[in-house]
């Protein structure tokens, strides 16, 4: 019997428009009403994840958020936050040096805001960040309507900092992101792993983006914490996702399910492949394994 249902957000529970379909929402609400505990496990930060949890009434049913790829755990009902690790200044500085060498966009996320390094060829994109930084204090209420902005955490804080040298990288960070336009990010992934593999958990989350979490941390870290808190057994967990940052949590359980739109490496290690995120794949597996269980 499934007692814990864990879902990724982007490319899984969310549509391409970054919304939860009526079918997925209804299925999750019914599962919670049956006593199944729900966890949203994502590479996003808490600010851009909590709104979805509230839409699903997870505060009412004892739900959890595993954010920044396992870097933090949040008990929604009791409003308790646990940090599982941080990226040190030294590791963040190494990430800056790597981004500069490989000419990648770097985004560092901390509790205080976001910091960016931009190579020359991506300067026009940096101009967009700067423009957003100036207008957010006045038009934040408008941007809240555009869920795609939530993906990048622009509403987390109006504090955006531009990095020009490694000396600008100070303090501790929750997550590192590397990005580039076109296929370059995947081409340089092996080099990035060589440079940073000893300091960060690296995982690509799409064709344009690679996430970096504290070493030894993954979404599975937070899931195990919830399991211990509520005495949930391995065979009572079902997980579902679509990207490389979901592989650990999919591979760890008998019901580790890949979306129909998942990356090929995710499909290969999954126990089953469901429908795509645009076909309500989450609702499909909830109906199959939870709502029909006795």
Secondary structure, 3 states (H helix, E strand, C coil): CCCEEEECHHHHHECCCCCECHHHHHHHHHHHHCCCEEEEECCCCCHHHHHHHHHCCCCCCCCEEEEHHHCEEEECCCCEEEECCCECHHHHHHHHHHHHHHCCEEEEEECCEEEEECCHHHHHHHHHHHHHHHHHHHHHHHHCCCHHHHHCCCCCCCCEEECCCHHHCCCCECEEEEECCCCHHHHCHHHHHHHHCCCEEEEECCCCEEEEEECCCCHHHHHHHHHHHCCCCHHHEEEEECCHHHHHHHHCCCEEEECCCCCHHHHHHCCEECCCHHHCHHHHHHHHHHHCCC
